[in-house]
Structure formats: structure tokens, C-alpha cells
Amino acid sequence: MTTTAPAEAAVGETPSGAAKPGPRRRPGRIRRIGLPYLLLLPALLLELLVHLVPMVIGIVMSFKELTQFYIRDWGAAPWSGLDNYKVSVDFDAPVGEALLHSFLVTVAFTLLSVGLCWLIGTAAAVYLQDNFRGRGLLRALFLIPYALPVYAAVITWVFMFQHDNGLVNHVLHDQLHLTDKPSFWLIGDNSFWALLTVSVWKGWPFAFLIVMAGLQNIPGELYEAAALDGAGMWQQIRRITLPSLRPVNQVLLLVLFLWTFNDFNTPYVLFGRSAPQAADLISVHIYQASFVTWNFGTGSAMSVLLLLFLLVVTGVYLLLTSRGRKPAHG
């Protein structure tokens, strides 16, 4: 008769001086941890190629005397140091004076466009919060300007702004008799208002969409309690809607500002390569300084200055809007 218990016990015993082996990491766990970073890698590479690399090249070009004589080999262009920046900010010279005028026009255009987009979008979103027949159809119709391609939408406005047979002059002059004679909308001082009209028409549905999504997070009980306390519609909007939408509006206004200030497609399709002086936005002005006069060094310097301005404005805006937020303590 043989006994196997001592042998089995001996197999299970470990020397007192030897440390017990710790739990091994499974290879599958490492793969799961690294999988998200692996999936992000293509997007990071595309971001590097599409945005960061051209940005670095543009900054390098701004320090070179890059003109049409060095197009084939721009790396051979001589270094000019800060000369391109000095020319751009010399507001007593023609180049700096034109850039300053374009900057002021862009600031006025951006403030008006962003304000009107936010106002119209917020009013439409608040109005469509109530249930009524046809609300879904109105929501779909309101989003059409935002869903249309930029070129198709703006080229339609080009035909509408025509002097002789445009719809705008037909309505304002022929039907409503608001003007003494048909107006020129794509040249002269009226070009600013034509550009503003197209920008607002194209941009307010985005504000409407964002505000409408933000309104879904406001409990309906707040409005019911306010109505029982005798608060009217304007008091409810002032005391409940706008304070509740403050985080949404902070992001919305910043995005609209950056998009509108950098907008190139709308004025370029509306006016072509040479925008009128009244509608000379800085994006088109930089394009003309680079590709019309063939002075890519000065155009790159203007682009860098625009980038720095937008970075400063964004930083100040985020600093001012974050002061009212109190950190949550666990």
C-alpha cells in the first residue's frame, strides 16, 4: 500500500526563503490598453500633415523674402528677418494701411454676424420648444442653409444680388418701392451688407441647432414653477433660459467668432478674387497679398499675425468666461 498525500503536500510546498510569484499581466490586457492609442494614430498623423506641417512652413516663409522669383525653389529665398512683419504693421505705409483697414472691416463684420446669428438662432430655438403642428417641418427648413454646400448657397445669392434681374432688387425696388433705383449689391458700400446678409443666413442655423440642443437639458419643472409664481415669458427667458444656456453660449460664441473671422469661402465666391474695399475681409486680403501680388513672405507674415491675434483673443475669452465657474469639490 502506497501513500500519495505526503508527495502531494510536498509538491504544494514552497521554500520559506523564496518569494511567491506575483500575478502575470496578460498580453490581452496590454493590447486593450494600447488599442485606443493605436486607433488615434491615423487621425494624429493626418492632423500633423494637414495642419501642423503647413503651419510650420508658413511661419518659416514669413521670415523669407519669398517673391515670384523664388517660386520654383522657395528654400533658396534669402532670409529677411522681421522685415515682412515690419511692412505689415507699418500703418503709415500702403501695405500696413490696407491691412489695418481690412482688419477693422473684419472685426465689424464678425461682431455683427456673430451677434445676429446668435440672436436669430436663440429666438428660433426658444420658439420651437413648444409643441405645435408642423414643428418638425420648421426645424428641417431652418437647417437647410446650414446643410447646403457653401458654393451652391453663395452662388445662388450672387444671382439674387444682380443689379438688373436680381430677386433682391425686384422685391425692394419693383414690389415694395423701398429704393429710388436698383442698387448695386456686389460693389461699393452695399457689398458689406450683402456679405453680412449671406453670412447670417448661412450661420444662424448652426446657432439654432446648438441652442436647441442646450434647451433639452433645462427641466420643464422650472418653467412650470416660474409660471405659477407669475413670471411671464420674458422673465422666464431672462431668469431661467439664458442662465441655463450660459455654458452652451460660451462655446457657441467662440466657435462662431473663429469661423466668421476666418471665413474665406463666402467672400471669395460672392465677390471673386478682388473683394470691394467695403467688404475686404482679412482672409481675402491675405490671399490677394500672397497670390495676386506674388509676395508670399508678406502674406505669410500677415497670416502669422492673424494667428497670434486669434490665439490672444481666444485665451482672453476663455480666461474671462472661466472666472465665474467655481471648481467642484468632491
Disulfide bonds with the S-S distance in Angstrom:
none
